[in-house]
Amino acid sequence: MKAATFKVAIQGELGSFSHEAAERMLPGCTVIPCARSVEVFDRVERGSAAAAVIPIENSLAGTVAEHADLLVTRDVFIQGEFLLRIVHNIIAVPGVKLSALRKVLSHPVALDQCRDLFAKNPKLEPVPFYDTAGSVKHVVAEGSRDAAGIASRRAAKVYAGKILKPGIEDDKKNFTRFFLIRPGKARAADNHSADKTSLAFSVKNIPGALFKALSVFALRDISLSKIESRPMRGRPWEYVFFVDLLRGDDEDSRNALRHLSEVSELVKVLGIYPEA
């Protein structure tokens, strides 16, 4: 398939960080902006997009919960990951002064990466918006004189906004991890360089259940780079555990997964792919 006809869905507008990640992962692809995350997954499952690029975790704000939940419930798999350095900027209508601002709009995850800005400027009200680039598109289209968006430098260029204050993220080591997802079930990367596995599992709420589940990896000297729990919808106080293994599709990994399935209620391999 030619790159120009390879359609990739993202959550957010053109000029967003997801847009940049998609172009970095799949140069020349056609990016399809979606207002809601569920639409991104719908497009991949229906085939109106060949793939999607989604943010899954930020080094300051943590996991994008909705995307983690959708990875478990939808028929998609992770084919690759990419780490993008995130630089946030306050962007407003040209001519607006920083001192005139009273509201700053952006995606909740982006706002969470800029807590220091609001702590030092209590007159600024953080307003959650569906997308970083979308917030700039909105304030410019509205001609707002007391509002701005937090987004990338590219968003300012795309929507003709003016950067009033660059680099406002709390920490300069601010990165977002993106997944490239495709329809179907997880499989090892085609280039045989897969050295990382993401999976989700759940266990019964009985003593030692989680210990037994994690021991299947310890017994085989398989390193875990991440473990996190998320609540299960419709089953209060029960949880799904998300784990990243620093191992690809080898015999030890396959045996560990078989062992895990014997002591767990649910096991879903989300992806086997090269570590970024």
Residue pairs with C-beta under 8 A, 6 or more apart in sequence:
1 50
3 26
3 27
3 28
3 29
4 28
4 29
4 30
5 30
6 26
6 28
6 29
6 30
6 50
6 51
7 29
7 30
7 32
7 48
7 49
7 50
7 51
8 22
8 26
8 29
8 30
8 31
8 32
8 49
8 50
8 51
8 52
8 53
9 31
9 32
9 34
9 39
9 40
9 43
9 44
9 48
9 49
9 51
9 52
9 53
10 16
10 18
10 19
10 22
10 31
10 32
10 33
10 34
10 40
10 52
10 53
10 54
11 18
11 34
11 35
11 36
11 37
11 39
11 40
11 54
11 55
11 131
12 18
12 19
12 33
12 34
12 107
12 130
12 131
12 132
12 133
12 134
13 19
13 33
13 131
13 133
13 134
13 137
13 155
14 31
14 33
14 133
14 158
15 133
15 136
15 137
15 151
15 152
15 154
15 155
15 157
15 158
15 159
16 33
16 131
16 132
16 133
16 134
16 151
16 152
16 155
17 55
17 84
17 86
17 132
17 152
17 176
18 53
18 54
18 55
18 178
19 31
19 33
19 133
19 154
20 84
20 152
20 154
21 53
21 55
21 82
21 84
21 176
21 178
22 29
22 31
22 53
23 29
23 31
24 82
24 84
25 53
25 80
25 82
25 178
25 180
26 51
26 53
26 180
32 43
32 48
32 49
34 40
34 43
35 130
35 131
35 134
36 130
37 54
37 66
37 67
37 70
38 70
40 49
40 52
40 54
41 52
41 70
41 74
41 76
41 181
43 49
43 52
44 50
44 51
44 52
44 74
44 76
44 181
44 182
44 183
45 74
45 75
45 76
45 183
47 183
50 182
51 79
51 180
51 181
51 182
52 76
52 180
52 181
53 82
53 178
53 179
53 180
53 181
54 64
54 67
54 178
54 179
54 181
55 64
55 67
55 109
55 176
55 177
55 178
56 63
56 64
56 67
56 68
56 71
56 81
56 177
56 178
56 179
57 63
57 64
57 176
57 177
58 64
58 86
58 109
58 112
58 113
58 174
58 175
58 176
58 177
59 171
59 173
59 174
59 175
59 176
59 177
60 112
60 113
60 169
60 170
60 171
60 174
61 109
61 112
61 113
63 228
63 230
63 242
64 109
65 230
67 179
68 228
68 230
68 242
69 230
69 233
71 78
71 179
71 181
71 200
71 270
72 200
72 240
72 268
72 270
75 183
75 184
75 185
76 181
76 182
76 183
76 184
77 181
77 182
77 183
77 184
77 185
77 186
77 187
77 269
77 270
77 271
78 179
78 180
78 181
78 186
78 198
78 270
78 271
78 273
79 180
79 181
79 182
79 189
79 271
79 273
80 179
80 180
80 189
80 273
80 274
80 276
81 177
81 178
81 179
81 180
81 196
81 273
81 274
81 275
81 276
82 177
82 178
82 180
82 276
83 175
83 176
83 177
83 178
83 276
84 175
84 176
84 178
85 174
85 175
86 113
86 169
86 174
86 175
86 176
87 152
87 153
87 166
87 167
87 169
87 174
88 106
88 110
88 113
88 114
88 132
88 150
88 151
88 152
88 167
88 168
88 169
88 174
89 150
89 151
89 152
89 153
89 156
89 163
89 164
89 165
89 166
89 167
89 168
90 98
90 101
90 104
90 117
90 148
90 149
90 150
90 163
90 164
90 165
90 168
91 136
91 139
91 148
91 149
91 150
91 151
91 155
91 156
91 161
91 162
91 163
91 164
92 98
92 101
92 139
92 144
92 147
92 148
92 149
92 161
92 162
92 164
93 139
93 140
93 143
93 144
93 145
93 161
93 162
94 160
94 161
94 162
95 162
96 144
96 145
96 146
96 148
96 162
96 164
97 164
98 164
98 165
100 145
100 146
101 124
101 146
101 147
101 148
101 164
102 123
102 124
102 125
102 146
102 147
103 124
103 125
103 127
103 146
103 147
103 148
104 111
104 117
104 118
104 124
104 125
104 126
104 127
104 147
104 148
104 149
104 150
105 127
105 128
105 129
105 135
105 138
105 139
105 147
105 148
105 149
105 150
106 114
106 126
106 127
106 128
106 129
106 132
106 135
106 149
106 150
106 151
107 128
107 129
107 130
107 131
107 132
107 135
108 128
110 132
110 150
110 151
111 118
111 126
111 128
111 150
113 169
113 170
113 174
114 126
114 150
114 168
114 169
114 170
115 170
116 170
117 124
117 168
118 124
118 126
127 147
129 135
129 138
129 149
132 149
132 150
132 151
132 152
132 155
133 149
133 151
133 152
133 154
133 155
133 158
133 159
134 149
135 149
135 150
135 151
136 149
136 151
136 155
136 156
136 158
136 159
136 161
137 149
137 155
137 158
137 159
138 149
139 147
139 148
139 149
139 161
140 159
140 160
140 161
141 159
148 164
149 155
149 161
150 168
153 163
153 166
155 161
156 162
156 163
177 276
179 271
181 271
185 269
186 269
186 270
186 271
186 272
187 249
187 272
188 194
188 248
188 249
188 272
189 248
189 272
189 273
189 274
191 274
193 248
193 274
194 248
194 249
194 272
194 273
194 274
195 246
195 247
195 248
195 274
195 275
196 225
196 244
196 245
196 246
196 247
196 248
196 272
196 273
196 274
196 275
197 244
197 245
197 247
197 248
197 249
197 253
197 269
197 271
197 272
197 273
198 242
198 243
198 244
198 245
198 269
198 270
198 271
198 273
199 242
199 243
199 245
199 257
199 267
199 268
199 269
199 270
200 240
200 241
200 242
200 243
200 266
200 267
200 268
200 270
201 213
201 240
201 241
201 243
201 260
201 264
201 266
201 267
201 268
202 232
202 238
202 239
202 240
202 241
202 264
202 265
202 266
203 209
203 210
203 212
203 213
203 241
203 263
203 264
203 265
204 265
205 237
205 238
209 263
210 241
212 263
213 241
213 260
213 263
213 264
214 224
214 227
216 256
216 259
216 260
216 263
217 223
217 224
217 243
217 245
217 256
219 256
220 252
220 253
220 255
220 256
221 252
222 245
222 246
222 247
222 252
222 253
222 256
223 245
223 246
223 247
224 243
224 244
224 245
224 246
225 244
225 245
225 246
226 242
226 243
226 244
227 241
227 242
227 243
227 244
228 241
228 242
229 239
229 240
229 241
229 242
230 239
230 240
230 242
231 237
231 238
231 239
231 240
232 238
232 239
232 240
240 266
242 270
245 253
245 256
246 275
247 253
248 272
249 272
257 267
257 269
260 267
261 267
